[in-house]
Amino acid sequence: MMALLETKNLEVFYGDFQAVFGVDFHVNEGETVAIIGANGAGKSSFLKALSGLVKSRPDGILLDGKPVGGKPAFDMVKSGIALVPEGRRLFPSMSVGDNLRMGENGKSGDRGWNYETICDLFPILRERADQLAPTLSGGQQQMVAIGRALISNPRVLLCDEISLGLSPAAVKDVYAAIAEIKKRGTTIVIVEQDLNAALSAADRIYCFLEGKVSLAGRADEFDRSQILAAYFGS
Ligand SMILES: Nc1ncnc2c1ncn2[C@@H]1O[C@H](COP(=O)(O)OP(=O)(O)OP(=O)(O)O)[C@@H](O)[C@H]1O
């Protein structure tokens, strides 16, 4: 089976500084894959390369086997790779509804996601549609960020640290939504520092350590000590 999205020997540089070293990664259609790792391990840099926010070699990233690496971010969204960025990055002077609709500009097909189906997934957003985004709670803002990416009908949804700074109850809600999005067939890649959240959501995991993959496999294949060793290095 051909992977939906794959990286081959992917590298990310910021000037002379190398953040990601030769990462081989894939996600199959319908899968949820989690990338775990400590602060600075290169997880966000990897997702930024996948979403075109940092440069990479054309043949470092393959979508359906075709090279897409190095394309600008808007082209990546248009080809079906949408990012929920770390820290949400909502438009603060816009309403919840308008934030969601902004994502329609990147529409890459029709996989059943539109304003109404997203509000069915997150009913609170329908209630709050006319409020300014910053008036929502952190968890609700995260729902807006997920909805804004989802409304582009991506083939792959990339989520960067969606549990960061949220209460345990909000983390639970956000991950319940991720499970529902997966159930409806969307392929998902999450970057997550919360091990428990990652392991329970993902079919497979990759652990990053100092810009390299230190462990990869099915989420249920490793015991905690193996994962911690790959996470912290030992
Ligand atoms: N814009 C940038 N310019 C220079 N170096 C950067 C830049 N962004 C990240 N880095 C460096 O790249 C390395 C990897 O950072 P990255 O943010 O990808 O890690 P991470 O695993 O996502 O960590 P975090 O969970 O803190 O986001 C770090 O050493 C970081 O300092």
The ligand as an SDF file (V2000), in Angstrom:
LIG
                    3D

 31 33  0  0  0  0  0  0  0  0999 V2000
   12.7010   29.8800   13.5580 N   0  0  0  0  0  0  0  0  0  0  0  0
   13.7310   29.2460   14.1060 C   0  0  0  0  0  0  0  0  0  0  0  0
   14.9980   29.7070   13.9590 N   0  0  0  0  0  0  0  0  0  0  0  0
   16.0510   29.0590   14.4920 C   0  0  0  0  0  0  0  0  0  0  0  0
   15.9640   27.9280   15.2160 N   0  0  0  0  0  0  0  0  0  0  0  0
   14.7360   27.4330   15.4080 C   0  0  0  0  0  0  0  0  0  0  0  0
   13.5540   28.0540   14.8700 C   0  0  0  0  0  0  0  0  0  0  0  0
   12.4850   27.3070   15.2400 N   0  0  0  0  0  0  0  0  0  0  0  0
   12.9670   26.2850   15.9620 C   0  0  0  0  0  0  0  0  0  0  0  0
   14.3120   26.3430   16.0600 N   0  0  0  0  0  0  0  0  0  0  0  0
   15.1760   25.3890   16.7570 C   0  0  0  0  0  0  0  0  0  0  0  0
   14.9600   24.1010   16.1800 O   0  0  0  0  0  0  0  0  0  0  0  0
   14.9990   23.1020   17.2020 C   0  0  0  0  0  0  0  0  0  0  0  0
   13.7220   22.2890   17.1380 C   0  0  0  0  0  0  0  0  0  0  0  0
   12.6380   23.1150   17.5310 O   0  0  0  0  0  0  0  0  0  0  0  0
   11.1240   22.6590   17.3650 P   0  0  0  0  0  0  0  0  0  0  0  0
   10.2610   23.8040   17.7630 O   0  0  0  0  0  0  0  0  0  0  0  0
   10.9180   22.0530   16.0610 O   0  0  0  0  0  0  0  0  0  0  0  0
   11.0400   21.5280   18.4720 O   0  0  0  0  0  0  0  0  0  0  0  0
    9.7780   20.8840   19.1240 P   0  0  0  0  0  0  0  0  0  0  0  0
   10.0840   19.4550   19.3040 O   0  0  0  0  0  0  0  0  0  0  0  0
    8.5670   21.2050   18.3540 O   0  0  0  0  0  0  0  0  0  0  0  0
    9.7220   21.6210   20.4980 O   0  0  0  0  0  0  0  0  0  0  0  0
    8.5020   22.4350   21.1330 P   0  0  0  0  0  0  0  0  0  0  0  0
    7.6720   21.3970   21.7440 O   0  0  0  0  0  0  0  0  0  0  0  0
    9.2050   23.3090   22.1310 O   0  0  0  0  0  0  0  0  0  0  0  0
    7.8350   23.2060   20.0420 O   0  0  0  0  0  0  0  0  0  0  0  0
   15.2110   23.8200   18.5250 C   0  0  0  0  0  0  0  0  0  0  0  0
   16.5920   23.7510   18.8490 O   0  0  0  0  0  0  0  0  0  0  0  0
   14.7890   25.2370   18.2210 C   0  0  0  0  0  0  0  0  0  0  0  0
   15.5020   26.1530   19.0250 O   0  0  0  0  0  0  0  0  0  0  0  0
  1  2  1  0
  2  3  1  0
  2  7  2  0
  3  4  2  0
  4  5  1  0
  5  6  2  0
  6  7  1  0
  6 10  1  0
  7  8  1  0
  8  9  2  0
  9 10  1  0
 10 11  1  0
 11 12  1  0
 11 30  1  0
 12 13  1  0
 13 14  1  0
 13 28  1  0
 14 15  1  0
 15 16  1  0
 16 17  2  0
 16 18  1  0
 16 19  1  0
 19 20  1  0
 20 21  2  0
 20 22  1  0
 20 23  1  0
 23 24  1  0
 24 25  2  0
 24 26  1  0
 24 27  1  0
 28 29  1  0
 28 30  1  0
 30 31  1  0
M  END
$$$$
